Amino acid sequence: MRVQHKINYLEIPSKDILVSKNFFSQVFGWSFKDYGPEYTAFVDAGIDGVFYQSSETVSIDQGSVLVVLYSADLEQTQGEAQDAGGMICKDIFMFPGGRRFHFKDPVGNEFAVWSDK
């Protein structure tokens, strides 16, 4: 369902589409639909979007928007992200409303995961 003026879609660069697909499938349970070798849509992620082939990465140090995911078990998700090849760039910390950590996926994009638990 399309809602007027609401965020509808994310496009995230990836240096390696297959690596991105494997990581987010393994850690977060996302599914993918390929639209050629350089563009894959993710589903089951809470919002529609794609990974597209690019030499660029996203990072808050570069002024990028931060995509923040939710987890009911922050420590478990952090461990799973590390086990799948992600790099923790900010360990779990408190913020108003909960706790979170930041990680870089195996291709170098920064994401965060938060929990109110």
DRENMI-413693 format. One record per residue: residue in one letter; x, y, z of N, C-alpha, C, CB in turn; residue number from 0. Coordinates in Angstrom, 2 decimals. Last residue first. Glycine has a CB too. Layout:
+------+---------+---------+---------+---------+---------+---------+---------+---------+---------+---------+---------+---------+------+
! resn !     n_X !     n_Y !     n_Z !    ca_X !    ca_Y !    ca_Z !     c_X !     c_Y !     c_Z !    cb_X !    cb_Y !    cb_Z ! resi !
+------+---------+---------+---------+---------+---------+---------+---------+---------+---------+---------+---------+---------+------+
!    A !       X !       Y !       Z !       X !       Y !       Z !       X !       Y !       Z !       X !       Y !       Z !  NUM !
...
+------+---------+---------+---------+---------+---------+---------+---------+---------+---------+---------+---------+---------+------+
//
This chain:
+------+---------+---------+---------+---------+---------+---------+---------+---------+---------+---------+---------+---------+------+
! resn !     n_X !     n_Y !     n_Z !    ca_X !    ca_Y !    ca_Z !     c_X !     c_Y !     c_Z !    cb_X !    cb_Y !    cb_Z ! resi !
+------+---------+---------+---------+---------+---------+---------+---------+---------+---------+---------+---------+---------+------+
!    K !   14.55 !   -3.38 !   25.07 !   14.59 !   -4.43 !   26.10 !   15.80 !   -4.25 !   27.00 !   14.61 !   -5.82 !   25.45 !  116 !
!    D !   14.55 !   -1.86 !   22.92 !   13.97 !   -1.23 !   24.10 !   13.96 !   -2.22 !   25.26 !   12.55 !   -0.73 !   23.81 !  115 !
!    S !   17.29 !   -1.70 !   20.68 !   16.31 !   -2.47 !   21.43 !   15.81 !   -1.65 !   22.59 !   16.92 !   -3.80 !   21.92 !  114 !
!    W !   18.84 !   -1.42 !   17.40 !   18.43 !   -0.91 !   18.71 !   17.45 !   -1.87 !   19.36 !   17.81 !    0.48 !   18.59 !  113 !
!    V !   21.53 !   -1.26 !   15.22 !   20.46 !   -2.10 !   15.73 !   20.13 !   -1.59 !   17.12 !   20.88 !   -3.62 !   15.75 !  112 !
!    A !   22.75 !    0.37 !   12.26 !   22.63 !    0.26 !   13.71 !   21.48 !   -0.70 !   14.03 !   22.39 !    1.66 !   14.36 !  111 !
!    F !   25.28 !    0.35 !    9.69 !   23.90 !    0.21 !   10.14 !   23.90 !    0.24 !   11.66 !   23.24 !   -1.10 !    9.59 !  110 !
!    E !   27.50 !    1.12 !    7.07 !   27.18 !    1.21 !    8.50 !   25.68 !    1.15 !    8.72 !   27.74 !    2.50 !    9.10 !  109 !
!    N !   29.15 !   -0.96 !    4.68 !   28.05 !   -0.04 !    5.00 !   27.74 !   -0.07 !    6.49 !   26.79 !   -0.39 !    4.20 !  108 !
!    G !   31.09 !   -2.90 !    4.02 !   31.50 !   -1.62 !    4.57 !   30.42 !   -0.60 !    4.87 !   32.42 !   -1.02 !    3.65 !  107 !
!    V !   30.51 !   -5.46 !    3.37 !   30.95 !   -4.61 !    2.25 !   31.25 !   -3.19 !    2.71 !   29.88 !   -4.58 !    1.16 !  106 !
!    P !   29.66 !   -6.67 !    5.77 !   30.90 !   -7.13 !    5.15 !   31.37 !   -6.30 !    3.94 !   30.74 !   -8.53 !    4.72 !  105 !
!    D !   28.52 !   -3.76 !    7.68 !   28.31 !   -5.05 !    7.04 !   29.59 !   -5.46 !    6.30 !   27.08 !   -5.01 !    6.07 !  104 !
!    K !   29.34 !   -2.37 !   10.72 !   29.54 !   -2.28 !    9.28 !   29.33 !   -3.68 !    8.73 !   30.97 !   -1.72 !    8.91 !  103 !
!    F !   27.19 !   -1.31 !   13.40 !   28.08 !   -2.27 !   12.74 !   28.25 !   -1.89 !   11.29 !   27.54 !   -3.70 !   12.87 !  102 !
!    H !   26.29 !   -0.12 !   16.60 !   26.48 !    0.13 !   15.17 !   27.42 !   -0.93 !   14.63 !   27.05 !    1.57 !   14.91 !  101 !
!    F !   23.71 !   -0.68 !   19.06 !   25.09 !   -0.79 !   18.59 !   25.11 !   -0.46 !   17.11 !   25.67 !   -2.21 !   18.87 !  100 !
!    R !   21.63 !    0.48 !   21.82 !   21.91 !    0.12 !   20.43 !   23.39 !   -0.09 !   20.22 !   21.38 !    1.19 !   19.47 !   99 !
!    R !   18.81 !    0.87 !   24.02 !   20.23 !    0.61 !   23.79 !   20.41 !    0.29 !   22.32 !   20.75 !   -0.57 !   24.69 !   98 !
!    G !   16.37 !    3.36 !   24.95 !   16.86 !    2.00 !   24.84 !   18.37 !    1.91 !   24.74 !   16.25 !    1.34 !   23.65 !   97 !
!    G !   15.49 !    5.95 !   25.43 !   14.57 !    5.02 !   24.79 !   15.07 !    3.60 !   24.68 !   14.24 !    5.50 !   23.45 !   96 !
!    P !   18.48 !    7.60 !   25.02 !   17.10 !    7.77 !   25.51 !   16.15 !    6.84 !   24.73 !   16.65 !    9.26 !   25.36 !   95 !
!    F !   20.94 !    4.96 !   25.09 !   20.46 !    6.22 !   24.56 !   19.03 !    6.39 !   25.05 !   20.55 !    6.27 !   22.98 !   94 !
!    M !   23.82 !    2.95 !   25.77 !   22.50 !    3.44 !   26.15 !   22.20 !    4.75 !   25.40 !   22.40 !    3.66 !   27.69 !   93 !
!    F !   25.47 !    0.62 !   23.56 !   25.45 !    1.79 !   24.44 !   24.01 !    2.20 !   24.70 !   26.26 !    2.97 !   23.82 !   92 !
!    I !   27.53 !   -1.83 !   22.17 !   26.23 !   -1.52 !   22.76 !   26.35 !   -0.36 !   23.73 !   25.64 !   -2.76 !   23.47 !   91 !
!    D !   30.12 !   -0.37 !   20.07 !   29.57 !   -1.42 !   20.92 !   28.26 !   -0.94 !   21.56 !   30.59 !   -1.83 !   22.01 !   90 !
!    K !   30.54 !    0.50 !   16.90 !   30.16 !    1.12 !   18.18 !   29.48 !    0.03 !   18.99 !   29.21 !    2.38 !   17.98 !   89 !
!    C !   31.33 !   -1.32 !   15.03 !   32.06 !   -0.05 !   15.05 !   31.65 !    0.82 !   16.24 !   31.83 !    0.71 !   13.75 !   88 !
!    I !   31.74 !   -4.65 !   14.37 !   31.13 !   -3.73 !   15.32 !   31.96 !   -2.45 !   15.35 !   31.02 !   -4.37 !   16.75 !   87 !
!    M !   31.39 !   -6.01 !   11.23 !   32.36 !   -5.45 !   12.16 !   31.64 !   -4.46 !   13.07 !   33.53 !   -4.77 !   11.40 !   86 !
!    G !   30.20 !   -9.19 !    9.95 !   30.04 !   -7.77 !   10.23 !   31.08 !   -7.32 !   11.25 !   28.62 !   -7.48 !   10.74 !   85 !
!    G !   30.34 !  -11.92 !    9.61 !   31.33 !  -11.10 !    8.93 !   31.16 !   -9.61 !    9.12 !   31.30 !  -11.40 !    7.49 !   84 !
!    A !   28.68 !  -13.45 !   11.13 !   28.42 !  -13.45 !    9.69 !   29.38 !  -12.52 !    8.93 !   26.99 !  -13.04 !    9.42 !   83 !
!    D !   29.45 !  -12.89 !   13.73 !   29.70 !  -14.24 !   13.21 !   29.53 !  -14.31 !   11.69 !   28.74 !  -15.24 !   13.87 !   82 !
!    Q !   28.45 !  -10.26 !   13.96 !   29.89 !  -10.52 !   13.97 !   30.21 !  -11.87 !   13.35 !   30.44 !  -10.45 !   15.39 !   81 !
!    A !   25.69 !  -10.81 !   13.92 !   26.28 !   -9.90 !   12.92 !   27.79 !  -10.12 !   12.83 !   25.97 !   -8.43 !   13.27 !   80 !
!    E !   25.46 !  -12.45 !   16.17 !   25.16 !  -13.00 !   14.85 !   25.75 !  -12.13 !   13.74 !   23.65 !  -13.14 !   14.66 !   79 !
!    G !   26.10 !  -10.59 !   18.20 !   26.92 !  -11.79 !   17.98 !   26.71 !  -12.39 !   16.61 !   26.61 !  -12.83 !   19.04 !   78 !
!    Q !   23.96 !   -8.80 !   17.89 !   25.34 !   -8.33 !   17.73 !   26.26 !   -9.52 !   17.45 !   25.81 !   -7.56 !   18.99 !   77 !
!    T !   21.81 !  -10.47 !   18.47 !   21.93 !   -9.91 !   17.13 !   23.35 !   -9.41 !   16.89 !   20.93 !   -8.77 !   16.93 !   76 !
!    Q !   22.33 !  -10.99 !   21.20 !   22.29 !  -12.08 !   20.23 !   22.49 !  -11.56 !   18.82 !   20.96 !  -12.84 !   20.33 !   75 !
!    E !   22.16 !   -8.40 !   22.28 !   23.41 !   -9.15 !   22.37 !   23.45 !  -10.30 !   21.35 !   23.60 !   -9.70 !   23.79 !   74 !
!    L !   19.43 !   -7.73 !   21.74 !   20.53 !   -6.97 !   21.16 !   21.84 !   -7.76 !   21.17 !   20.71 !   -5.67 !   21.91 !   73 !
!    D !   16.60 !   -8.93 !   21.13 !   17.76 !   -9.46 !   21.86 !   19.03 !   -8.87 !   21.24 !   17.79 !  -11.03 !   21.83 !   72 !
!    A !   14.82 !   -7.65 !   19.53 !   14.36 !   -7.92 !   20.89 !   15.51 !   -8.44 !   21.75 !   13.20 !   -8.93 !   20.87 !   71 !
!    S !   15.86 !   -5.12 !   17.33 !   16.06 !   -6.47 !   17.82 !   15.52 !   -6.58 !   19.24 !   17.57 !   -6.86 !   17.77 !   70 !
!    Y !   15.63 !   -3.10 !   14.37 !   15.19 !   -3.42 !   15.73 !   15.51 !   -4.86 !   16.06 !   13.68 !   -3.16 !   15.89 !   69 !
!    L !   17.87 !   -0.86 !   12.59 !   17.03 !   -2.05 !   12.67 !   16.66 !   -2.30 !   14.13 !   17.76 !   -3.29 !   12.06 !   68 !
!    V !   18.44 !    2.07 !   10.90 !   18.43 !    1.46 !   12.23 !   17.41 !    0.33 !   12.25 !   18.11 !    2.52 !   13.33 !   67 !
!    V !   20.52 !    3.71 !    8.74 !   19.42 !    2.76 !    8.78 !   19.52 !    2.02 !   10.10 !   19.45 !    1.76 !    7.55 !   66 !
!    L !   21.44 !    7.00 !    8.64 !   21.70 !    5.74 !    9.32 !   20.44 !    4.89 !    9.31 !   22.19 !    5.98 !   10.78 !   65 !
!    V !   22.64 !    8.94 !    5.94 !   21.51 !    8.55 !    6.77 !   21.85 !    7.21 !    7.40 !   20.17 !    8.48 !    5.95 !   64 !
!    S !   26.02 !   10.18 !    5.96 !   24.93 !    9.37 !    5.43 !   23.80 !    9.22 !    6.44 !   25.45 !    7.99 !    5.02 !   63 !
!    G !   28.34 !   11.48 !    6.67 !   27.10 !   12.25 !    6.62 !   25.92 !   11.50 !    6.07 !   27.31 !   13.46 !    5.81 !   62 !
!    Q !   30.49 !    9.94 !    7.05 !   30.43 !   10.61 !    5.75 !   29.14 !   11.42 !    5.60 !   30.53 !    9.58 !    4.61 !   61 !
!    D !   29.92 !    8.84 !    9.47 !   31.11 !    9.70 !    9.40 !   31.16 !   10.47 !    8.08 !   32.38 !    8.85 !    9.56 !   60 !
!    I !   27.87 !    7.13 !    8.87 !   27.50 !    8.41 !    9.48 !   28.70 !    9.36 !    9.49 !   26.98 !    8.19 !   10.91 !   59 !
!    S !   28.03 !    5.69 !    5.64 !   28.58 !    5.78 !    6.99 !   28.17 !    7.12 !    7.57 !   30.13 !    5.63 !    6.98 !   58 !
!    V !   27.95 !    3.60 !    2.79 !   27.27 !    4.58 !    3.64 !   27.84 !    4.50 !    5.05 !   25.73 !    4.35 !    3.64 !   57 !
!    T !   30.13 !    3.43 !   -0.10 !   29.52 !    2.86 !    1.10 !   28.82 !    3.97 !    1.86 !   30.59 !    2.17 !    2.00 !   56 !
!    E !   30.76 !    2.79 !   -3.65 !   30.55 !    3.65 !   -2.49 !   30.00 !    2.85 !   -1.30 !   29.59 !    4.80 !   -2.85 !   55 !
!    S !   30.72 !    1.27 !   -5.86 !   31.98 !    1.26 !   -5.12 !   31.87 !    2.11 !   -3.85 !   33.13 !    1.79 !   -6.01 !   54 !
!    S !   27.79 !   -0.71 !   -6.41 !   28.45 !    0.58 !   -6.31 !   29.77 !    0.41 !   -5.58 !   27.55 !    1.62 !   -5.59 !   53 !
!    Q !   24.73 !   -2.22 !   -7.12 !   26.17 !   -2.31 !   -7.27 !   26.79 !   -0.91 !   -7.28 !   26.54 !   -3.07 !   -8.56 !   52 !
!    Y !   22.20 !   -1.94 !   -4.61 !   22.65 !   -1.75 !   -5.99 !   24.16 !   -1.73 !   -6.03 !   22.07 !   -0.44 !   -6.58 !   51 !
!    F !   19.61 !   -3.28 !   -2.77 !   21.04 !   -3.08 !   -2.82 !   21.39 !   -2.94 !   -4.29 !   21.84 !   -4.26 !   -2.12 !   50 !
!    V !   16.42 !   -1.77 !   -2.03 !   17.34 !   -2.54 !   -2.85 !   18.77 !   -2.33 !   -2.39 !   17.20 !   -2.17 !   -4.32 !   49 !
!    G !   13.15 !   -1.93 !   -0.44 !   14.39 !   -1.31 !   -0.85 !   15.24 !   -2.25 !   -1.67 !   15.17 !   -0.83 !    0.35 !   48 !
!    D !   10.46 !   -1.51 !    1.90 !   11.00 !   -1.97 !    0.63 !   12.30 !   -1.25 !    0.31 !    9.98 !   -1.74 !   -0.50 !   47 !
!    I !   10.62 !   -2.33 !    5.35 !   10.42 !   -1.32 !    4.31 !   11.02 !   -1.88 !    3.03 !   11.07 !    0.06 !    4.71 !   46 !
!    G !   10.84 !   -4.74 !    6.66 !   10.11 !   -3.66 !    7.30 !    9.82 !   -2.50 !    6.38 !   10.86 !   -3.17 !    8.47 !   45 !
!    A !   11.91 !   -6.86 !    5.34 !   12.84 !   -6.01 !    6.06 !   12.15 !   -4.85 !    6.78 !   13.88 !   -5.46 !    5.11 !   44 !
!    D !   10.80 !   -8.52 !    3.45 !   10.78 !   -8.97 !    4.85 !   11.72 !   -8.14 !    5.71 !   11.15 !  -10.45 !    4.94 !   43 !
!    V !   13.13 !   -7.93 !    0.76 !   11.78 !   -8.04 !    1.29 !   11.88 !   -8.60 !    2.71 !   10.86 !   -8.95 !    0.38 !   42 !
!    F !   15.20 !   -6.12 !   -1.49 !   15.03 !   -6.89 !   -0.26 !   13.58 !   -6.81 !    0.19 !   15.97 !   -6.38 !    0.85 !   41 !
!    A !   16.30 !   -6.46 !   -4.85 !   15.34 !   -5.91 !   -3.90 !   15.30 !   -6.78 !   -2.66 !   13.93 !   -5.81 !   -4.53 !   40 !
!    T !   19.28 !   -5.76 !   -6.51 !   18.46 !   -6.79 !   -5.86 !   17.57 !   -6.15 !   -4.81 !   19.35 !   -7.89 !   -5.24 !   39 !
!    Y !   21.42 !   -5.25 !   -9.09 !   20.27 !   -4.63 !   -8.43 !   19.41 !   -5.74 !   -7.84 !   19.43 !   -3.74 !   -9.43 !   38 !
!    E !   23.22 !   -6.38 !  -10.85 !   23.65 !   -5.20 !  -10.09 !   22.53 !   -4.54 !   -9.30 !   24.26 !   -4.20 !  -11.02 !   37 !
!    P !   22.19 !   -8.47 !  -12.37 !   23.33 !   -8.75 !  -11.49 !   23.73 !   -7.57 !  -10.58 !   24.50 !   -9.14 !  -12.33 !   36 !
!    G !   18.54 !   -8.34 !  -12.22 !   19.83 !   -8.26 !  -12.89 !   20.95 !   -8.42 !  -11.88 !   19.97 !   -6.94 !  -13.65 !   35 !
!    Y !   16.99 !   -8.23 !   -9.82 !   16.61 !   -7.52 !  -11.05 !   17.89 !   -7.28 !  -11.83 !   15.86 !   -6.16 !  -10.73 !   34 !
!    D !   16.12 !  -10.63 !   -7.37 !   17.10 !  -10.02 !   -8.25 !   16.46 !   -9.38 !   -9.47 !   18.12 !  -11.05 !   -8.70 !   33 !
!    K !   14.88 !  -10.43 !   -4.25 !   14.44 !  -10.67 !   -5.63 !   15.39 !   -9.90 !   -6.54 !   12.94 !  -10.22 !   -5.86 !   32 !
!    F !   15.29 !  -11.88 !   -0.99 !   15.69 !  -11.00 !   -2.08 !   15.07 !  -11.41 !   -3.40 !   17.20 !  -10.99 !   -2.21 !   31 !
!    S !   14.69 !  -11.69 !    2.57 !   14.64 !  -12.38 !    1.29 !   14.93 !  -11.37 !    0.19 !   13.26 !  -13.07 !    1.08 !   30 !
!    W !   16.20 !  -11.61 !    5.83 !   15.63 !  -10.95 !    4.66 !   15.64 !  -11.90 !    3.46 !   16.41 !   -9.67 !    4.33 !   29 !
!    G !   17.24 !  -12.43 !    8.28 !   16.16 !  -13.20 !    7.69 !   15.51 !  -12.55 !    6.47 !   15.13 !  -13.46 !    8.71 !   28 !
!    F !   19.45 !  -11.30 !    9.48 !   18.16 !  -10.64 !    9.69 !   16.98 !  -11.35 !    9.03 !   18.23 !   -9.25 !    9.19 !   27 !
!    V !   21.67 !  -13.00 !    8.94 !   21.54 !  -12.32 !   10.24 !   20.11 !  -11.84 !   10.49 !   22.50 !  -11.13 !   10.30 !   26 !
!    Q !   21.25 !  -14.15 !    6.34 !   21.70 !  -14.95 !    7.48 !   21.38 !  -14.27 !    8.81 !   23.19 !  -15.21 !    7.38 !   25 !
!    S !   20.46 !  -11.96 !    4.76 !   19.63 !  -13.16 !    4.84 !   19.97 !  -13.95 !    6.09 !   19.81 !  -14.03 !    3.58 !   24 !
!    F !   22.60 !  -10.27 !    5.04 !   21.30 !   -9.84 !    5.56 !   20.29 !  -10.99 !    5.60 !   20.75 !   -8.70 !    4.71 !   23 !
!    F !   24.70 !  -11.89 !    3.88 !   24.78 !  -11.34 !    5.23 !   23.39 !  -11.02 !    5.78 !   25.66 !  -10.09 !    5.25 !   22 !
!    N !   23.80 !  -12.47 !    1.24 !   24.10 !  -13.55 !    2.19 !   24.09 !  -13.04 !    3.63 !   25.46 !  -14.17 !    1.87 !   21 !
!    K !   23.54 !   -9.87 !    0.13 !   22.39 !  -10.78 !    0.23 !   22.63 !  -11.86 !    1.28 !   22.09 !  -11.42 !   -1.13 !   20 !
!    S !   26.21 !   -8.97 !    0.28 !   25.13 !   -8.27 !    0.99 !   23.93 !   -9.18 !    1.19 !   24.70 !   -7.01 !    0.23 !   19 !
!    V !   27.43 !  -10.83 !   -1.43 !   27.86 !  -10.74 !   -0.04 !   26.77 !  -10.06 !    0.79 !   29.20 !   -9.97 !    0.08 !   18 !
!    L !   26.13 !  -10.19 !   -3.85 !   25.99 !  -11.53 !   -3.27 !   26.38 !  -11.53 !   -1.79 !   26.86 !  -12.54 !   -4.03 !   17 !
!    I !   26.98 !   -7.51 !   -4.32 !   25.56 !   -7.82 !   -4.11 !   25.39 !   -9.18 !   -3.42 !   24.81 !   -7.82 !   -5.45 !   16 !
!    D !   29.43 !   -5.62 !   -3.26 !   29.27 !   -7.01 !   -3.69 !   27.85 !   -7.46 !   -3.33 !   30.35 !   -7.95 !   -3.02 !   15 !
!    K !   29.19 !   -3.03 !   -2.54 !   30.37 !   -3.37 !   -3.35 !   30.28 !   -4.78 !   -3.89 !   31.64 !   -3.21 !   -2.52 !   14 !
!    S !   26.17 !   -1.32 !   -2.61 !   26.87 !   -2.54 !   -2.21 !   28.04 !   -2.78 !   -3.15 !   25.91 !   -3.77 !   -2.21 !   13 !
!    P !   23.93 !    1.25 !   -1.41 !   25.01 !    0.75 !   -2.27 !   25.61 !   -0.52 !   -1.72 !   26.09 !    1.81 !   -2.42 !   12 !
!    I !   20.44 !    1.20 !   -1.21 !   21.68 !    1.10 !   -0.45 !   22.78 !    0.57 !   -1.37 !   21.51 !    0.19 !    0.81 !   11 !
!    E !   17.47 !    2.79 !   -1.13 !   18.45 !    2.26 !   -2.08 !   19.81 !    2.35 !   -1.41 !   18.44 !    3.06 !   -3.45 !   10 !
!    L !   14.19 !    2.37 !    0.12 !   15.59 !    2.66 !    0.39 !   16.45 !    2.06 !   -0.72 !   16.02 !    2.11 !    1.77 !    9 !
!    Y !   10.91 !    3.70 !    0.18 !   11.89 !    2.86 !   -0.47 !   13.29 !    3.30 !   -0.07 !   11.72 !    2.90 !   -2.01 !    8 !
!    N !    9.09 !    5.40 !    1.44 !    8.58 !    4.24 !    0.73 !    9.66 !    3.25 !    0.32 !    7.85 !    4.69 !   -0.48 !    7 !
!    I !    7.94 !    7.66 !    3.77 !    9.14 !    7.00 !    3.24 !    8.71 !    5.65 !    2.69 !   10.25 !    6.82 !    4.35 !    6 !
!    K !    5.00 !    9.37 !    2.58 !    5.70 !    8.57 !    3.59 !    6.93 !    7.93 !    2.96 !    4.76 !    7.47 !    4.18 !    5 !
!    H !    3.37 !   10.70 !    0.72 !    4.44 !   11.43 !    1.39 !    5.12 !   10.68 !    2.54 !    3.90 !   12.70 !    1.91 !    4 !
!    Q !    0.70 !    8.46 !    0.78 !    1.17 !    9.77 !    0.31 !    2.21 !   10.37 !    1.25 !   -0.01 !   10.73 !    0.15 !    3 !
!    V !    1.41 !    5.14 !    0.68 !    0.86 !    6.19 !    1.51 !    1.51 !    7.51 !    1.11 !    1.08 !    5.89 !    3.03 !    2 !
!    R !    0.63 !    2.14 !   -0.89 !    1.37 !    3.39 !   -1.00 !    0.67 !    4.45 !   -0.16 !    1.50 !    3.84 !   -2.48 !    1 !
!    M !    0.84 !   -1.17 !    0.00 !    0.00 !    0.00 !    0.00 !    0.89 !    1.24 !    0.00 !   -0.95 !   -0.01 !    1.21 !    0 !
+------+---------+---------+---------+---------+---------+---------+---------+---------+---------+---------+---------+---------+------+
//
